């Protein structure tokens, strides 16, 4: 069992005065069989006059706040303490053949299948695409277990793509990343999700944090001052399993899950609207420490 203290700070600097800010955050770690959020606090400067919290369509906790005090700097700090327990990974070779999974996702009306089917259709940031299907089929040979094939896809992305901070933005498309063969964790997660969906399989985008001290000789050096992203693939028998193409390994050891959805847009750590403000700068820092 490991306990982590996570401090995630976002700072906006505006050239003009903001008269009203309305924002929502996906910064509360999820409670899962192997993970429990023991404490969470969201602090804003200026102080928020109104705060709300609710559960979104994917079971994530959403924090909402409004600030009407005029300001040119906004600091949003989320402080969380999370316990992460050891979790065994079922043998991926025992998962169903991917062709069978696709058929069951098309035909079955069971509750699990209906829930998983929500992650088959295209979304704002991830559309099914023939080029993505072609890239995926190198791993998804006929009759191969779905999670074994997904693991192979993860390893290929890890080996064939370069982790290059600043080479992409949140607006960069999957196809651009596929052509450039470089990007960051968000791009690699979107690419993998797009590959699976292009074959009619269910895949979801996962956001959270990574304890870089838990890594053992990864090819890519992941910045510890940022949030992280990976993806999950679905098997009807073994359920959802996580894969991280950026690092080339399977969570959960060293991973803290905050939220999951169809893509980044569903689970952006912080987004909102500002009245006034003009052009602005943005700085994000994340500290993940064992306690």
C-alpha positions in Angstrom: 0.0 0.0 0.0 1.2 3.5 -0.9 -0.1 6.9 0.1 0.4 10.0 -2.0 0.0 13.7 -1.5 -0.8 15.4 -4.8 -0.7 19.2 -5.2 -1.9 20.4 -8.6 -1.7 24.2 -9.1 -2.9 26.1 -12.1 -2.1 29.8 -12.5 -3.6 32.1 -15.0 -2.2 35.6 -15.6 -4.4 38.0 -17.5 -3.5 41.3 -19.3 -6.8 42.8 -18.4 -9.1 42.5 -15.5 -11.5 39.5 -15.3 -14.9 40.4 -13.8 -16.3 36.9 -13.7 -14.9 33.4 -13.8 -16.9 30.2 -14.1 -15.0 27.0 -14.1 -15.2 23.3 -13.6 -12.4 20.9 -12.6 -11.8 17.1 -12.8 -9.2 17.0 -10.1 -10.7 14.7 -7.4 -9.1 11.2 -7.6 -11.7 8.4 -8.1 -12.5 5.8 -5.5 -11.7 2.4 -7.1 -11.2 -1.1 -5.7 -7.5 -0.5 -5.4 -7.6 3.3 -4.8 -9.2 5.5 -2.2 -9.2 9.3 -2.0 -8.7 10.1 1.7 -8.7 13.9 1.4 -9.4 16.5 -1.2 -9.4 20.3 -1.0 -9.8 22.9 -3.8 -8.5 26.4 -3.0 -8.8 29.4 -5.3 -7.3 32.8 -5.1 -9.3 35.0 -5.3 -11.7 33.0 -3.1 -14.7 31.5 -4.9 -18.1 32.9 -3.9 -19.9 29.7 -5.1 -18.8 26.1 -5.1 -20.6 23.0 -6.2 -19.7 19.3 -6.7 -21.5 16.7 -8.7 -20.9 13.3 -10.5 -20.7 13.4 -14.3 -22.0 10.8 -16.7 -18.9 8.7 -16.4 -18.9 8.6 -12.6 -16.2 11.3 -12.1 -16.4 13.9 -9.4 -16.6 17.4 -10.9 -15.9 20.6 -8.9 -17.5 23.9 -10.0 -16.7 27.4 -8.8 -17.5 31.0 -9.6 -15.4 34.1 -8.8 -16.9 37.6 -9.3 -14.2 39.5 -7.5 -12.2 41.5 -10.2 -8.8 39.9 -10.7 -5.8 39.6 -13.1 -4.3 36.5 -11.6 -6.1 33.3 -10.8 -4.6 30.5 -8.8 -6.4 27.1 -8.5 -4.8 24.5 -6.2 -6.1 21.0 -5.7 -4.7 19.1 -2.8 -5.4 15.4 -2.5 -4.2 12.5 -0.3 -4.8 9.1 -2.0 -4.1 5.5 -0.9 -3.2 3.0 -3.6 -3.2 -0.7 -2.8 -1.5 -3.5 -4.8 -3.6 -4.8 -7.6 -3.0 -8.0 -9.6 -3.3 -7.9 -13.4 -5.2 -10.8 -14.9 -3.3 -12.6 -17.7 -4.0 -10.7 -20.9 -3.6 -13.9 -22.9 -6.8 -15.1 -21.3 -8.9 -12.3 -22.7 -11.4 -13.0 -25.5 -10.4 -12.8 -29.2 -10.8 -9.3 -30.4 -13.0 -10.2 -33.3 -15.4 -11.9 -30.8 -15.3 -8.8 -28.5 -16.3 -6.6 -31.4 -19.2 -8.9 -32.3 -20.4 -8.9 -28.7 -20.2 -5.2 -28.5 -22.4 -4.9 -31.6 -25.0 -7.5 -30.5 -25.2 -7.9 -26.8 -27.7 -6.0 -24.7 -26.2 -6.8 -21.3 -25.6 -3.9 -18.9 -21.8 -4.3 -19.1 -21.9 -4.3 -22.9 -24.2 -1.3 -23.1 -21.9 0.6 -20.8 -18.8 -0.3 -22.8 -20.6 0.6 -26.1 -20.5 4.2 -25.0 -16.7 4.1 -25.6 -16.9 2.6 -29.1 -18.4 5.5 -30.9 -16.3 8.5 -32.0 -16.1 11.6 -29.8 -15.0 15.2 -30.2 -11.2 14.4 -30.1 -11.2 10.8 -31.3 -12.9 9.7 -34.5 -12.7 6.3 -36.1 -10.4 6.4 -39.2 -9.2 4.0 -41.9 -5.5 5.0 -41.3 -5.9 4.3 -37.6 -7.5 0.9 -38.3 -4.6 0.1 -40.7 -2.1 1.0 -38.0 -3.9 -1.1 -35.4 -4.3 -4.2 -37.5 -0.6 -4.9 -37.3 -1.2 -5.8 -33.7 -4.8 -7.1 -34.0 -4.3 -10.2 -36.1 -7.2 -12.6 -36.6 -8.3 -14.3 -33.4 -5.6 -12.7 -31.1 -6.8 -12.0 -27.5 -8.0 -8.4 -27.3 -5.8 -7.4 -24.4 -2.7 -9.2 -25.8 -3.2 -7.3 -29.0 -3.7 -4.0 -27.1 -0.5 -4.6 -25.2 1.3 -5.1 -28.5 -0.2 -1.8 -29.8 0.9 0.0 -26.7 4.5 -1.3 -27.1 4.5 -0.2 -30.7 3.4 3.3 -29.9 6.0 3.5 -27.1 8.8 2.4 -29.5 7.8 4.2 -32.7 6.8 7.6 -31.3 8.9 10.2 -29.6 7.9 11.9 -26.4 8.4 15.6 -27.3 6.8 18.2 -25.0 5.7 21.3 -26.9 5.4 19.5 -30.3 1.6 19.3 -30.0 -1.3 21.2 -28.4 -4.7 20.1 -27.2 -6.0 20.9 -30.7 -3.6 18.6 -32.5 -5.5 15.8 -34.2 -4.7 12.1 -33.9 -3.8 11.9 -37.6 -1.2 14.7 -37.2 0.4 12.8 -34.3 0.3 9.7 -36.4 2.2 11.4 -39.2 4.7 13.3 -37.0 5.4 10.3 -34.8 5.8 12.5 -31.8 3.8 14.1 -29.1 2.9 13.8 -25.4 0.9 11.5 -23.3 -2.4 13.0 -24.4 -1.6 12.3 -28.0 -0.5 8.8 -27.4 -3.6 8.0 -25.4 -5.9 9.5 -28.0 -4.0 7.5 -30.7 -4.5 4.2 -29.0 -8.2 5.0 -28.2 -8.7 5.9 -31.9 -7.0 2.7 -33.1 -9.3 0.5 -30.9 -12.5 2.3 -31.8 -11.6 2.1 -35.5 -11.8 -1.7 -35.1 -15.1 -1.5 -33.3 -13.6 -2.0 -29.8 -14.3 -0.1 -26.6 -11.6 2.2 -25.3 -11.6 5.1 -22.9 -9.2 8.0 -22.1 -7.9 8.1 -18.5 -6.4 11.1 -16.8 -4.5 11.2 -13.5 -1.0 11.3 -12.1 2.2 9.3 -12.2 4.7 8.6 -9.5 7.8 8.8 -11.6 9.9 7.3 -8.7 8.0 4.0 -9.4 9.3 3.8 -12.9 12.2 1.5 -13.6 14.2 2.6 -16.6 11.5 4.0 -18.9 12.5 5.0 -22.4 10.7 8.3 -22.1 11.3 10.7 -19.2 7.9 12.0 -18.1 7.8 15.4 -16.5 6.8 15.1 -12.9 5.3 18.7 -12.9 2.3 17.8 -15.1 -0.7 15.5 -15.0 -0.6 12.3 -17.0 -2.9 10.4 -19.4 -3.2 6.8 -20.6 -6.1 4.6 -21.8 -8.2 1.5 -20.9 -9.4 -1.3 -23.2 -12.4 -3.5 -22.5 -12.7 -7.3 -22.4 -16.1 -8.9 -21.6 -14.6 -11.3 -19.1 -11.6 -9.5 -17.6 -13.2 -6.1 -17.7 -11.3 -2.8 -18.2 -7.5 -2.8 -18.2 -5.2 0.1 -18.3 -2.3 0.7 -20.7 0.2 3.5 -20.8 1.9 3.9 -24.3 4.0 6.8 -23.1 5.9 4.7 -20.6 5.2 1.3 -22.2 3.7 -0.4 -19.2 0.4 -1.4 -17.6 -0.8 0.6 -14.5 -1.8 0.6 -11.7 1.5 0.6 -9.8 2.6 4.2 -9.5 -0.6 5.6 -11.0 -3.3 7.7 -9.5 -6.6 7.8 -11.5 -8.5 11.1 -11.5 -11.1 10.6 -14.2 -12.0 8.8 -17.4 -14.1 9.6 -20.4 -14.3 9.4 -24.2 -11.4 11.8 -24.7 -9.5 14.7 -23.1 -12.4 17.0 -23.6 -14.6 15.0 -21.2 -12.0 15.1 -18.4 -9.9 18.3 -18.8 -8.4 19.0 -15.4 -9.7 22.6 -15.5 -11.8 24.5 -18.0 -14.2 27.4 -17.9 -15.1 30.9 -19.1 -13.8 34.3 -18.3 -15.6 37.7 -18.7 -12.8 40.1 -19.7 -9.2 39.3 -19.1 -7.9 39.5 -22.7 -4.8 37.4 -23.6 -3.5 35.3 -20.8 -0.6 33.1 -19.7 -1.0 29.6 -18.2 1.3 27.7 -15.8 0.6 24.3 -14.4 2.6 22.5 -11.7 2.1 19.1 -10.2 3.8 17.6 -7.2 3.3 13.9 -6.4 4.9 12.8 -3.2 4.7 9.6 -1.1 3.6 10.2 2.5 
